[in-house]
Amino acid sequence: MGDAKVLADHSAHAITLRGTSKTYGPVTALHPIDLTVDKGEFLTLLGPSGSGKTTLLNLIAGAIGPTTGTILLDERDITRMPPRERGIGMVFQNYALMPHMTVFENVAYPLRVRREHPKAIRAKVMESLDRVGLRGLEDRKPRQLSGGQQQRVGIARCIVYSPAIIMMDEPLGALDKNLREQMQGEIKRLHKELGTTIIYVTHDQEEALNMSDRICLLSGGQIVQLGSPDELYFQPRSRFVAEFIGESNLISGRVIGNDRMKIAEDRFILVPKAERIEKSEHLVMVRPEKVRISKLDENTAEGDNVLSGEVVSSSFIGGMTRVTINTENGLSITAKMVSARAHSRPEPASKVRLCWSPSDSVVLEN
Ligand SMILES: Nc1ncnc2c1ncn2[C@@H]1O[C@H](COP(=O)(O)OP(=O)(O)OP(=O)(O)O)[C@@H](O)[C@H]1O
């Protein structure tokens, strides 16, 4: 018995879901899913509105019970355990602070509920406020703080009792872009310092790419891909993933060899060699920043895919310039390049060549 407990404490998984689903009458909010979250991992639940992110978060937190399946915390079945006994910390988008209480009292609240000694409470609250950069503001009321500061209180109130798992539901959703980016950095730093498992919900793909160890991309109540930010960006499995994360060019054609795809009557492009690709109609994805634009008379690298076409539009968006080209064989391809000064940017109606390496083509699953 004792040994079993020691083993459980050393398990690598913080959370395990097995066949967990949620339906509301005829509505399936979450199809049965299997998911493990490793200890100390930063896992982001990403997906469009209605994809099931909040449902999944609420199932883990215990705010709702699953229709089927089990939920394990540290290998312990918590499927029917009340939320408070799970010891999972929550940070919400709307901060959920108590308006009549000071910052100190808001942060102290979870410790008072746990009946900790006042001395210990003071020390822990001050340490948490230090960690989130709020020392000195402990006597203010929430309404005397900016949005970013209020969310720091929300985070301090969560980390103050050292939960092993913290769930954050769109915590930066109410903040403007600059503050969001700053807070992303702060949450990442806290995660590193505390080594806590974080399950983070967002519908912002850049936030997910920037912060996560792994991203769990949801659509229609199902996991469509689970992997590192790199995998989701560079090796998307499906059209949905390719389009939801980053920008993409999609080229349809018929895979006919293990490294060739026919995109027009007399046109082929090279794709990475793969034994397993079914020889049939497929979509190939190429990221715009992998497409290079050159003048018609410039040499292109050997082995590259090369198409020629006419520039339709060119938009200067600061550091990058986005250029759309209609190719001779009827494709519309977008290239993103590091901006040059106006006189050397491709102009609409100019004829250009565009090329990319076959290894930057990703054949998507049908
Ligand atoms: N209590 C409920 N009763 C009926 N349907 C529900 C209920 N809660 C959620 N749903 C449905 O389940 C699906 C998933 O909802 P969920 O809130 O998990 O999505 P989400 O990805 O968190 O969306 P958002 O980003 O908009 O918060 C939606 O179609 C939603 O309408």
The ligand as a Gaussian input file, in Angstrom:
#p B3LYP/6-31G(d) Opt

LIG

0 1
 N      -24.354000      23.768000     -20.479000
 C      -24.399000      23.536000     -21.784000
 N      -25.524000      23.140000     -22.390000
 C      -25.586000      22.888000     -23.711000
 N      -24.532000      23.018000     -24.545000
 C      -23.373000      23.409000     -24.010000
 C      -23.231000      23.703000     -22.614000
 N      -21.947000      24.077000     -22.394000
 C      -21.321000      24.031000     -23.589000
 N      -22.164000      23.635000     -24.566000
 C      -21.842000      23.472000     -26.000000
 O      -20.695000      22.662000     -26.107000
 C      -19.809000      23.132000     -27.128000
 C      -18.434000      23.415000     -26.548000
 O      -18.508000      24.525000     -25.664000
 P      -17.254000      25.145000     -24.903000
 O      -17.769000      26.222000     -24.013000
 O      -16.487000      24.041000     -24.267000
 O      -16.416000      25.770000     -26.102000
 P      -15.140000      26.726000     -26.049000
 O      -14.162000      26.128000     -26.996000
 O      -14.713000      26.920000     -24.645000
 O      -15.715000      28.082000     -26.640000
 P      -15.363000      29.634000     -26.280000
 O      -14.002000      29.884000     -26.840000
 O      -16.421000      30.379000     -27.006000
 O      -15.434000      29.762000     -24.790000
 C      -20.493000      24.339000     -27.725000
 O      -21.167000      23.938000     -28.887000
 C      -21.470000      24.778000     -26.642000
 O      -22.585000      25.422000     -27.194000

